Amino acid sequence: MKHSLLLALLCSSLTLTACQKKAAEVAAESPAPARETAAAAQPAAEQEPTEEQRERAKKQAQMDYAVMEDTYINDTKAQWAIEAKASSTFGEEDGKAPADSRSVKNVSGKVDGNTWTNNSQDIGFDWVELSYEKPVFATEVRLVTPYGNAVEAINKIELQDTDGKWNTVWSGISEQKLDERGPRTWFVQKFEKTTYQVKAVKFTIANNLYKNYKEFDAAQLVGE
């Protein structure tokens, strides 16, 4: 009787050991599910765009620029300056009169490619003051530059009310850059609608923020 019981216990122990070994072998053969999940989560490598796709993207950017500019030019709430004056003009030193092609009068009127050029590349500050026909409660100003890097030098915008008082609506370091989609760059600055009517705008530029001569084409005042 004791011999039979001992034999039964021995068989049971051998069976349990065999089962544990088999389970370990199965576990070793099975791939790690975590690794499979991680591999599946990795995105496929992006393909380089074709020449045709790059050309299409370029044309789309040009079209977007044309739509933007057309919207600005035909904005019924925007008006162009009727008079302009500046702190300096290129070529005015030594008692000489600056050439008409550089004159600040070129900033008045619509955008047309005729520009004002300042007289300093990297020293001090310059400003352009623009007057408008109809005083409005303003919400935005837009300045057009043929060489877009000049927008980096703009550091202050002031609005003049109908009593002649100047009010600063923005100052700081410009975050706007050259717009490579088209031949001009539009510096656009929005602000809360003024509680006073605006009749003039002054743009101040810090010359050392863009070390070259600055050129402005035209400027809009937006409001009602």
C-alpha positions as CSV (number, residue, x, y, z in Angstrom):
1,M,0.0,0.0,0.0
2,K,2.8,2.4,1.0
3,H,4.7,1.5,-2.2
4,S,1.7,2.2,-4.4
5,L,1.1,5.6,-2.8
6,L,4.8,6.6,-3.2
7,L,4.7,5.5,-6.9
8,A,1.5,7.7,-7.4
9,L,3.1,10.7,-5.9
10,L,6.3,10.3,-8.0
11,C,4.2,10.1,-11.2
12,S,2.3,13.2,-10.2
13,S,5.5,15.2,-9.6
14,L,7.0,14.1,-13.0
15,T,3.8,15.1,-14.8
16,L,3.7,18.6,-13.2
17,T,7.4,19.2,-14.1
18,A,6.7,18.2,-17.7
19,C,3.8,20.6,-17.9
20,Q,5.8,23.5,-16.5
21,K,8.6,22.8,-19.0
22,K,6.2,22.7,-21.9
23,A,4.6,26.0,-20.8
24,A,8.0,27.7,-20.7
25,E,8.9,26.4,-24.1
26,V,5.6,27.8,-25.6
27,A,6.2,31.2,-23.9
28,A,9.8,31.4,-25.3
29,E,8.6,30.7,-28.8
30,S,5.8,33.3,-28.7
31,P,6.9,36.9,-29.9
32,A,6.7,39.7,-27.4
33,P,3.3,41.5,-28.0
34,A,4.7,44.8,-26.7
35,R,7.4,44.8,-29.4
36,E,4.8,44.0,-32.1
37,T,2.7,46.9,-31.0
38,A,5.7,49.3,-30.9
39,A,6.7,48.3,-34.4
40,A,3.2,48.7,-35.7
41,A,3.0,52.2,-34.2
42,Q,6.0,53.5,-36.2
43,P,4.8,55.5,-39.2
44,A,5.9,54.6,-42.7
45,A,8.8,56.7,-44.1
46,E,7.5,59.7,-45.9
47,Q,8.3,59.9,-49.6
48,E,10.0,62.9,-51.1
49,P,7.7,65.0,-53.2
50,T,8.1,64.7,-57.0
51,E,9.2,67.6,-59.2
52,E,5.6,67.9,-60.4
53,Q,4.3,68.1,-56.8
54,R,6.9,70.8,-55.8
55,E,5.9,72.9,-58.8
56,R,2.2,72.5,-58.0
57,A,2.9,73.6,-54.4
58,K,4.8,76.6,-55.6
59,K,2.0,77.7,-57.9
60,Q,-0.6,77.1,-55.1
61,A,1.5,79.4,-52.8
62,Q,1.6,82.1,-55.6
63,M,-2.2,81.8,-56.0
64,D,-2.8,82.2,-52.3
65,Y,-0.6,85.3,-52.4
66,A,-2.6,86.7,-55.3
67,V,-5.9,86.2,-53.5
68,M,-4.5,87.8,-50.3
69,E,-3.2,90.8,-52.1
70,D,-6.4,91.3,-54.2
71,T,-8.4,91.1,-51.0
72,Y,-6.3,93.9,-49.4
73,I,-6.3,96.1,-52.5
74,N,-10.1,95.9,-52.9
75,D,-11.0,96.1,-49.3
76,T,-13.8,98.7,-49.0
77,K,-12.9,99.5,-45.4
78,A,-9.3,100.4,-46.4
79,Q,-8.0,103.7,-47.7
80,W,-4.7,104.8,-49.1
81,A,-2.7,107.7,-47.8
82,I,-3.2,111.1,-49.5
83,E,-0.1,112.7,-48.0
84,A,3.2,111.5,-46.6
85,K,6.3,112.9,-44.9
86,A,9.4,111.2,-43.5
87,S,12.3,111.8,-41.1
88,S,14.9,111.3,-43.9
89,T,15.1,110.5,-47.6
90,F,18.0,108.9,-49.4
91,G,20.2,111.4,-51.2
92,E,19.2,114.5,-49.3
93,E,22.6,115.1,-47.6
94,D,24.9,118.0,-48.6
95,G,22.0,120.3,-49.4
96,K,20.9,118.2,-52.4
97,A,17.3,117.4,-53.1
98,P,16.5,113.7,-53.2
99,A,15.5,112.1,-56.4
100,D,11.8,111.7,-57.1
101,S,12.4,108.0,-57.4
102,R,13.2,108.0,-53.6
103,S,10.8,110.7,-52.5
104,V,8.4,110.1,-49.6
105,K,5.5,111.3,-51.8
106,N,5.7,107.9,-53.4
107,V,4.2,106.3,-50.3
108,S,0.9,108.1,-50.8
109,G,-1.6,106.6,-53.2
110,K,-2.1,103.0,-54.2
111,V,0.6,100.3,-54.3
112,D,2.4,100.9,-57.6
113,G,6.1,100.0,-57.3
114,N,7.2,103.6,-56.7
115,T,8.9,103.9,-53.3
116,W,10.4,106.0,-50.6
117,T,13.9,105.1,-49.4
118,N,15.3,106.2,-46.0
119,N,18.8,107.7,-45.6
120,S,20.4,105.3,-43.1
121,Q,21.2,101.6,-43.2
122,D,21.9,100.9,-39.6
123,I,22.0,104.0,-37.4
124,G,19.2,105.4,-35.3
125,F,15.5,105.5,-36.1
126,D,13.4,106.8,-39.1
127,W,9.7,107.3,-39.4
128,V,7.1,107.8,-42.1
129,E,3.9,109.7,-41.3
130,L,0.8,109.2,-43.5
131,S,-2.4,111.2,-43.6
132,Y,-5.8,110.0,-44.7
133,E,-8.8,111.7,-46.2
134,K,-11.5,110.2,-44.0
135,P,-11.0,109.8,-40.2
136,V,-12.2,106.3,-39.0
137,F,-12.4,104.1,-36.0
138,A,-9.4,102.0,-36.9
139,T,-8.9,98.3,-36.6
140,E,-5.8,97.6,-38.7
141,V,-2.9,99.1,-40.7
142,R,-1.1,97.6,-43.7
143,L,2.3,98.7,-45.0
144,V,3.6,97.5,-48.4
145,T,7.4,97.0,-48.9
146,P,9.1,95.9,-52.2
147,Y,11.9,94.3,-50.2
148,G,10.2,92.4,-47.4
149,N,13.1,92.3,-45.0
150,A,12.4,95.9,-44.2
151,V,9.3,94.8,-42.2
152,E,11.8,93.4,-39.6
153,A,12.9,97.0,-38.8
154,I,9.4,98.3,-38.0
155,N,9.3,98.7,-34.2
156,K,6.4,101.1,-33.5
157,I,3.0,102.2,-34.9
158,E,1.2,105.3,-33.7
159,L,-2.3,106.6,-34.7
160,Q,-3.2,110.3,-34.6
161,D,-6.7,111.3,-33.6
162,T,-8.7,114.2,-34.9
163,D,-7.4,116.4,-32.0
164,G,-3.8,115.8,-33.1
165,K,-2.8,113.5,-30.3
166,W,-0.6,110.5,-31.1
167,N,-1.5,107.1,-29.6
168,T,0.9,104.1,-29.7
169,V,-1.1,100.9,-30.7
170,W,1.9,98.6,-31.1
171,S,5.6,98.6,-30.3
172,G,8.2,95.9,-30.1
173,I,10.1,93.4,-32.3
174,S,8.4,92.6,-35.6
175,E,7.7,88.9,-36.2
176,Q,6.8,89.4,-39.8
177,K,9.3,88.2,-42.5
178,L,9.9,88.5,-46.2
179,D,6.9,87.0,-48.1
180,E,8.6,84.9,-50.8
181,R,5.3,84.0,-52.5
182,G,5.1,87.4,-54.4
183,P,7.0,90.6,-55.3
184,R,5.9,92.5,-52.2
185,T,5.6,92.0,-48.5
186,W,2.6,93.3,-46.6
187,F,3.2,94.3,-43.0
188,V,-0.2,93.8,-41.3
189,Q,-0.9,94.9,-37.8
190,K,-4.4,94.5,-36.2
191,F,-5.6,95.9,-32.9
192,E,-8.7,96.6,-30.9
193,K,-11.1,99.1,-32.6
194,T,-10.1,102.5,-31.5
195,T,-12.4,104.6,-29.4
196,Y,-11.2,107.7,-31.3
197,Q,-11.2,108.5,-35.0
198,V,-7.9,108.2,-36.7
199,K,-6.7,110.6,-39.3
200,A,-3.0,109.7,-39.6
201,V,-0.5,106.8,-39.0
202,K,3.2,106.9,-38.2
203,F,5.5,103.9,-38.7
204,T,8.8,104.0,-36.9
205,I,11.8,101.8,-37.9
206,A,14.9,100.9,-35.9
207,N,17.5,100.9,-38.6
208,N,19.9,98.4,-37.0
209,L,17.2,95.7,-37.0
210,Y,17.6,95.4,-40.7
211,K,21.0,96.7,-41.8
212,N,20.2,98.1,-45.3
213,Y,18.2,100.9,-46.7
214,K,14.4,100.6,-46.2
215,E,11.8,101.1,-48.9
216,F,8.1,101.6,-48.5
217,D,5.6,101.6,-51.4
218,A,2.1,102.3,-49.9
219,A,0.1,102.1,-46.7
220,Q,-3.6,101.4,-45.8
221,L,-5.6,102.5,-42.9
222,V,-8.5,100.1,-42.2
223,G,-11.7,101.1,-40.3
224,E,-15.2,102.6,-40.4
